[in-house]
Amino acid sequence: MEKTSIKTNTTTKDKAGFTSAELEEKFLKIAKHTTKDSVFRDLFGNTKYLLELYQILHPEDADVTEEDLSIVTIKNILLDQMYNDLGFCVRDRLVILVEAQSTWSLNILVRGFLYLAQTWQEYIQETKQNVYKSKKIVIPKPELYVIYTGSRKNVPEWIFLSEEFFGGKSKFADLGIRVLSCGTEGDIIDQYIKFTRVFNDQVKIYGYTRKAVMETISICKDRNVLKEYLESREKEVVDIMSFLFDDEYIMRLYVEDKVQEAREEAEKELREEAKEAAKKAAKEAAKEAAKKAAKKASEEAAKKAREEAERKNREMTQRLFSMGMEVQKIAEVIDVESSQVEKWIREVHNEKR
């Protein structure tokens, strides 16, 4: 039961030795590799260890063999779609979904609900059953588990969808997940949890390096933690874990590339906006300058007109006064105040003196 799809979205910008298309391709390849071949999946992809896991969960079911187990892990690798860590059926009567979780998150309840729905859907399709017919279909009974490898204390043994998300008030939808935060000394769950914690300790010392991987493997073999698995799959484990470091590196480059693209796009938009603003400002400035120039020209023309009118009225006043016309009469003829007429007459008289 495997479904694999890859989404691509490429650009052509160069960045840190890679084009965006190359970074995206590398990123997707890494996502495919790590989600398919994590140590957890690789370990329990071996039916020998898968049977050990099942026997821990159901010690009463002693007659189950490796041949009775079939892996049904969802392997949809679209980055924005779901996949789960491990799913397997037992004789088509029981489907068990297991997640390895190092960071505590109650969202696993929602993911588990979706994993189960998709697993059932694929089972129904493979067994050619029809949910729309009146006959009741046959589906395997579900069990969901989380193997918690983090450092959180007082982890509950069970978590329930209705309690955590609906305050225990919903009777319409519920799902329970059993949390396994430790195993019995030496069993496969106990060994896997110890393996992850040894690795975390080595990362604190050596960082995300090949040295941390090699030290983890060496320490675990010395402590008889997944020793048989590590001895038989050491090269693959080194490749898997080293690839996880490459994942971080390529992810960082990929993110940096996208950030740079966004920055350049933002700068381009700002430049365009600045150009438009400059054009608009230039138009406004030119318009304002034209207004000012027109106003100034109008004021100067008006001033000249007033001066010319005053000059003519002054001359007319002088002529009429020399002809013996009275001040009041002159004022009426040229339509000005008599005081202005008297002023012009005095000014002319003073000029002659």
Helices and strands as residue ranges (DSSP letters): E 14-15, E 18-19, H 20-36, H 39-44, H 47-57, G 66-68, E 69-71, E 86-90, E 94-101, H 108-126, E 141-148, E 158-160, H 161-166, E 176-180, H 188-206, H 210-222, H 227-322, H 327-334, H 338-352
